[in-house]
Amino acid sequence: MTEPQLGQLLVEEATKKSGLIWVRGPGPARALWHIWHDGAAYLVGDGPGEQPLPELADGSTAEVTVRSKDKGGRLVGWTAAVSELAPRSEAWEAAVAELKGKRLNAPDAEVMTERWARECRVLRLAPQDVITELPQGSLAAAPLATGATTRQPAPASLGRLLLRRTKR
């Protein structure tokens, strides 16, 4: 086998087995869940209750870093050609059938594909080039801004309530 063929096989096998990929477009990289189908990674998002996707336009490129499922370290990086699938097209239907099976904790599983067609984007990331040298260091960055909040401090009386229950 030639080196490009080995690179493509590595990209496919690593991306299939990984639960998350890091995708960098024009903005910061995002950790995204995905599926591997028909020689590419597929993502769904940008709708209510779905993952926010990077600012990727149809026809652009993105950098993808694949992490190890068990250790979490970087395995391989690759450049992807981005294409947005038109809702209800044949390619969209095939991708969504696979994505639906991997979507965890969906509040509306029965009508999820209808919602995706109305409100979400489905992206196809097709591998172009394997990045043989990954950057050195952790690449740690400040967390992205989000509407999520952390827990508030526990009320002072909570300790007394819990202690009262254990004494009985």
C-alpha positions as CSV (number, residue, x, y, z in Angstrom):
1,M,0.0,0.0,0.0
2,T,1.1,3.5,-0.7
3,E,1.4,6.2,2.0
4,P,-1.7,8.1,0.9
5,Q,-3.8,4.9,1.0
6,L,-2.5,4.2,4.6
7,G,-3.3,7.8,5.6
8,Q,-6.9,7.4,4.3
9,L,-7.3,4.1,6.1
10,L,-6.0,5.7,9.3
11,V,-8.4,8.6,9.0
12,E,-11.4,6.4,8.3
13,E,-10.6,3.9,11.1
14,A,-9.8,6.5,13.7
15,T,-12.8,8.7,12.9
16,K,-15.2,5.7,12.9
17,K,-14.1,4.7,16.4
18,S,-13.9,8.1,18.0
19,G,-16.9,9.6,19.7
20,L,-15.8,13.2,19.2
21,I,-13.9,15.0,16.6
22,W,-12.5,18.6,16.9
23,V,-13.4,20.7,13.9
24,R,-11.8,24.1,13.2
25,G,-13.3,26.4,10.6
26,P,-12.7,30.1,10.4
27,G,-13.3,30.4,14.2
28,P,-12.3,28.3,17.2
29,A,-12.2,24.5,17.1
30,R,-15.3,22.7,18.5
31,A,-15.7,19.2,19.9
32,L,-18.5,17.6,18.0
33,W,-20.2,14.2,17.9
34,H,-20.5,12.7,14.5
35,I,-20.9,9.5,12.4
36,W,-18.7,8.1,9.7
37,H,-20.8,7.1,6.7
38,D,-20.0,6.7,3.0
39,G,-16.3,7.8,3.3
40,A,-17.0,11.0,5.3
41,A,-17.9,12.4,8.7
42,Y,-21.4,13.8,9.1
43,L,-22.5,16.4,11.6
44,V,-25.9,17.8,12.6
45,G,-26.4,20.9,14.6
46,D,-27.1,24.7,14.8
47,G,-30.7,24.1,15.8
48,P,-32.5,24.3,19.2
49,G,-31.2,21.6,21.5
50,E,-28.4,20.5,19.1
51,Q,-24.7,21.1,19.1
52,P,-23.4,24.4,17.8
53,L,-21.5,23.9,14.5
54,P,-18.5,26.0,13.5
55,E,-19.0,28.7,10.9
56,L,-18.5,26.4,7.9
57,A,-19.9,27.3,4.5
58,D,-20.7,24.9,1.7
59,G,-17.5,24.5,-0.4
60,S,-15.1,25.6,2.4
61,T,-12.5,23.5,4.2
62,A,-12.0,22.6,7.8
63,E,-9.3,21.1,9.9
64,V,-10.4,18.0,11.8
65,T,-8.5,16.4,14.7
66,V,-9.5,12.9,15.8
67,R,-9.1,11.9,19.4
68,S,-8.6,8.5,20.9
69,K,-11.8,7.2,22.4
70,D,-10.1,5.5,25.3
71,K,-7.2,7.9,26.2
72,G,-8.6,11.2,24.7
73,G,-5.3,12.0,23.0
74,R,-4.9,13.2,19.4
75,L,-4.6,10.3,16.9
76,V,-4.7,11.9,13.5
77,G,-5.6,15.2,11.8
78,W,-7.0,15.8,8.4
79,T,-8.3,18.5,6.1
80,A,-11.9,18.2,5.1
81,A,-14.0,19.5,2.2
82,V,-17.3,20.8,3.7
83,S,-20.6,20.4,2.0
84,E,-24.0,21.2,3.4
85,L,-26.7,18.6,2.5
86,A,-30.0,19.9,1.2
87,P,-32.9,18.8,3.5
88,R,-34.8,15.8,2.1
89,S,-32.3,15.1,-0.6
90,E,-31.2,11.5,-1.1
91,A,-27.8,12.1,0.5
92,W,-29.5,13.9,3.4
93,E,-31.9,11.1,4.1
94,A,-29.1,8.5,4.1
95,A,-27.0,10.6,6.5
96,V,-29.9,11.4,8.8
97,A,-30.9,7.8,9.1
98,E,-27.4,7.1,10.4
99,L,-27.2,10.2,12.6
100,K,-30.6,9.5,14.2
101,G,-29.3,6.2,15.6
102,K,-26.4,7.9,17.3
103,R,-28.2,10.9,18.7
104,L,-28.5,10.4,22.5
105,N,-31.1,11.8,24.8
106,A,-33.2,13.5,22.1
107,P,-36.4,14.8,23.8
108,D,-38.4,14.4,20.5
109,A,-37.0,11.2,19.0
110,E,-40.2,10.5,17.1
111,V,-40.1,13.8,15.1
112,M,-36.4,14.5,15.4
113,T,-35.7,14.2,11.6
114,E,-38.6,16.6,10.8
115,R,-37.1,19.1,13.2
116,W,-33.6,18.6,11.7
117,A,-35.1,19.3,8.2
118,R,-36.7,22.5,9.4
119,E,-34.2,24.0,11.8
120,C,-30.8,22.3,11.6
121,R,-27.8,21.9,9.3
122,V,-26.3,18.6,8.2
123,L,-22.7,18.8,7.1
124,R,-20.5,16.3,5.3
125,L,-16.8,16.5,6.0
126,A,-15.0,14.6,3.3
127,P,-11.3,13.9,3.9
128,Q,-8.8,15.6,1.5
129,D,-5.4,15.5,3.1
130,V,-4.0,13.7,6.1
131,I,-2.0,16.0,8.4
132,T,1.1,13.9,9.2
133,E,2.5,16.3,11.8
134,L,0.2,17.3,14.7
135,P,1.0,20.5,16.6
136,Q,3.0,20.1,19.8
137,G,1.6,21.0,23.2
138,S,-1.9,20.7,24.6
139,L,-3.6,23.4,22.5
140,A,-5.7,24.2,25.5
141,A,-7.8,27.3,25.1
142,A,-10.3,29.3,27.2
143,P,-13.8,27.8,27.0
144,L,-16.1,29.2,24.5
145,A,-18.9,31.5,25.7
146,T,-22.1,29.7,26.4
147,G,-25.5,30.2,28.0
148,A,-25.0,27.3,30.4
149,T,-24.4,28.2,34.0
150,T,-22.8,26.4,36.9
151,R,-24.6,25.3,40.0
152,Q,-25.2,28.0,42.7
153,P,-23.8,27.4,46.2
154,A,-25.8,25.0,48.3
155,P,-28.1,26.6,50.8
156,A,-26.7,26.8,54.4
157,S,-29.6,24.8,55.8
158,L,-29.0,21.9,53.4
159,G,-26.4,20.4,55.7
160,R,-28.8,20.3,58.7
161,L,-31.5,18.7,56.6
162,L,-29.2,16.0,55.4
163,L,-27.8,15.3,58.9
164,R,-31.4,15.0,60.3
165,R,-32.2,12.3,57.8
166,T,-29.2,10.2,58.6
167,K,-29.8,10.2,62.4
168,R,-33.2,8.6,62.0
